[in-house]
Amino acid sequence: MRPNHSESSAEVKPDGLTRRSLLKLSAASILGASFGMGASIGITRWNRTAPPAYLFFSGAEAKTLIAMCEQIIPADDTPGATDAGVIHYIDRQLIGIFTRHQVTYRKGLEALHKTCLRVYQTAFENLDFKRQTATLCLLETNQAPKECWGDQSQSEFFNLVIDHTRQGFYGSPRYGGNKNYVSYRMLGLAYPNLIGQNRYSASRPG
Amino acid sequence: MEKVNVVIVGAGAGGGVVAKELAQAGLTVVLLERGEWPHYDDNNDDELYSQRTPVLGNPYGPDDLRHRRVVVNGDGSTRVVVPSDGAYNNNAGCVGGGTVSYGAMAWRFMPQDFRLRSIYGDVPDSTLADWPISYDDLEVFYEKAEYEIGVSGDYTDNPFCGPRKKPFPMPAFPMNKEGNLVVETTKRMGLHPFPVPMLRNSVPHNGRPACIHMRYCVGFACPVNAKSGTHNTVLPIALATGNCQVRTGCVASEIIVDDHGRARSVRYFDADGKAQEQTADLVVISASATETARLLLNSKSKLFPNGAGNNNDWVGRNLQGHLYVGASGLMEQEIYDDSGPGTTVAISDYNHGNPGLVGGGMLATEFTSMPNNFCGIRPPGEARWGKAHKDFQRRYYKRLVRLIGPIQEIPNFHARVTIDPVVKDAWGIPVCRLSGTRHSYDIRLGDFLADKAEAIIKEMGATRVWRNGPGMWLSGGQHQAGTCRMGNDPKTSVTNRIGQVHDIDNLFIADGSLHVTNGGFNPVLTIMAMAYRVADAINTGWKGSKFK
């Protein structure tokens, strides 16, 4: 594909697709991905670079946060935060309506990393489950080493992650979390919600 | 811009009613609304983007990008808040206002609610007063609101309500499982349960279908149009007269009051952000208790240098909403039956006549709690995260019972809306500054009502029961009221008994701002009834170019 070609030049592709229709297809693939329908057939071969795994987080930050979220809602006989894709909910909102929380995440994750290096000589995500829990209990009560945290409040950071993890886990799948409606299944809630659609009759449930 | 008879600011519960009544009487009406028309398919089954739990914003406005308020903290410091922050005390911004996404409880206040000062005497450090009108003055307008907008209910088993000439236009909603248990329990306790009256169709009514009991109800527009608001009842009638024009996306900035003390026009920014001025014979403000006060305070003139109607410093005072208290419990057996909106039964036994107390409040079962919202519903000391959190969600989501209710707050002079000297919104209009707290008496009353709820929940057989007790934060929110109180004495009120601003003959208010006190009930039906009454006074008293 030539760089800098203008919108108006209807550049013909070998298979007959114009640039305009490519743009449309790309848009469709983005929409498709965000609604969990998978990429449309035939799109991937024009993608020269794979999209980044995260929009806001670095790979290292994401590893730490995924472990944190899993602590908040752990998998047992039903899926937990990791299975639900909570990280993607938080990641997406941070470049949208949660822009104001970017600094808290950046500083908080760094401070948590420092804390674990200092206490355990390894990253949070490498600790065993019990040690991770114990570390978060310290954050919850502002008892992690102060010098790792500076002016960032430990409990405020942790509370924010608790709130966002629950939102990602229990909210609508359209925001990237609650993949395959795992939390609704866990609670025994019918989904999709059939009641309320015009095409269904007005009968009372149950 | 061509002069019209009436310009109304705000197309919510109050403004929609006034527009219809005046347009039907033949007056030309321009209705300015900052938001847009809602659509049925705005209901997206999305707990995070709902008017009740606006984690990701308010779907029915106002948006977080263009709107700001300043909140004065307890220590005197201030902070800037956006509409999705609870401290903003938001009310929806769209055609229909709060009536699009509300829970739609359709309460009349009780006769005693209009006469608190006479019945109970003074409360120190309060501005407690009687209304200048009585329940009887409002009864015909309550009835009109119930019939024209549409209420389902049955007061056969409610011995405490005021007299009514006609029954409800639609039968009451049936009880859900939780409601049946409350009925059985409270009857056993000698109390008087009855179905919650609803601005919602229990049967097809006025060309709209019956409710289909979906769980995504409160906080959302109704996808089948069974919920009754001003946007789908009175406003279509107003438009059909040909006398009413609704201008959406229009943000009012100032009421122009001339040197003779008459309102001449409303200045506003249109949907393109362009400054406009609409002249009119009459101006009606129905923008909600916070925004109406803001608009009046931002309207300075020669005769009213501190804002329209504010020469005695009462505009913006007595801000009140509702302190909600109650109790929650966990049952052994499942009680959730996925039948929205969820609240079905109420008792009014504790609204008045509580020994040694001024007034009280009703108690009702609660709207369906969504999964994320349910994370915050916990007995004291319960874990917020980890396996314990998950176990609680799994075990109790369908076993929750709740009784909560609004106590009628004691108004005070220091809970107020002023204008922030620095912060402006996206249109450059100075924003609301909210300060003060509720009256300490509310805590006493709140404790009383929470205790009563707790006793009932225990009697229902819940295994764990906890109180949802009171707190001192500033009150307002969707039930905001009181900032332009009506009264007979211009020195201690903003409008007279028909909602006409003292000393500005052609400026009226028609929203919760007028409420002297706010009842121990959701206030929307009273706002609608009062709007019918204000419109009736205008239609009776307006003689072409002059009032009276």
Chai-1 contact restraints between the chains, C-beta under 6 A:
chainA,res_idxA,chainB,res_idxB,connection_type,confidence,min_distance_angstrom,max_distance_angstrom,comment,restraint_id
A,I72,B,W385,contact,1.0,0.0,6.0,A-B,restraint_1
A,I73,B,K390,contact,1.0,0.0,6.0,A-B,restraint_2
A,P74,B,K387,contact,1.0,0.0,6.0,A-B,restraint_3
A,I97,B,L56,contact,1.0,0.0,6.0,A-B,restraint_4
A,I162,B,R384,contact,1.0,0.0,6.0,A-B,restraint_5
A,I162,B,W385,contact,1.0,0.0,6.0,A-B,restraint_6
A,R166,B,N372,contact,1.0,0.0,6.0,A-B,restraint_7
A,R166,B,C375,contact,1.0,0.0,6.0,A-B,restraint_8
A,Q167,B,L48,contact,1.0,0.0,6.0,A-B,restraint_9
A,Q167,B,V55,contact,1.0,0.0,6.0,A-B,restraint_10
A,Q167,B,N372,contact,1.0,0.0,6.0,A-B,restraint_11
A,Y170,B,P371,contact,1.0,0.0,6.0,A-B,restraint_12
A,Y170,B,N372,contact,1.0,0.0,6.0,A-B,restraint_13
A,G171,B,E47,contact,1.0,0.0,6.0,A-B,restraint_14
A,G171,B,L48,contact,1.0,0.0,6.0,A-B,restraint_15
A,G171,B,N372,contact,1.0,0.0,6.0,A-B,restraint_16
A,S172,B,D46,contact,1.0,0.0,6.0,A-B,restraint_17
A,S183,B,P371,contact,1.0,0.0,6.0,A-B,restraint_18
A,L187,B,P371,contact,1.0,0.0,6.0,A-B,restraint_19
A,L187,B,Y397,contact,1.0,0.0,6.0,A-B,restraint_20
A,N193,B,D45,contact,1.0,0.0,6.0,A-B,restraint_21
A,I195,B,I212,contact,1.0,0.0,6.0,A-B,restraint_22
A,I195,B,M214,contact,1.0,0.0,6.0,A-B,restraint_23
A,G196,B,M214,contact,1.0,0.0,6.0,A-B,restraint_24
A,G196,B,P223,contact,1.0,0.0,6.0,A-B,restraint_25
A,N198,B,V224,contact,1.0,0.0,6.0,A-B,restraint_26
A,A202,B,A210,contact,1.0,0.0,6.0,A-B,restraint_27
A,A202,B,I212,contact,1.0,0.0,6.0,A-B,restraint_28
A,R204,B,H213,contact,1.0,0.0,6.0,A-B,restraint_29
A,P205,B,D338,contact,1.0,0.0,6.0,A-B,restraint_30
A,P205,B,S339,contact,1.0,0.0,6.0,A-B,restraint_31
A,G206,B,D337,contact,1.0,0.0,6.0,A-B,restraint_32
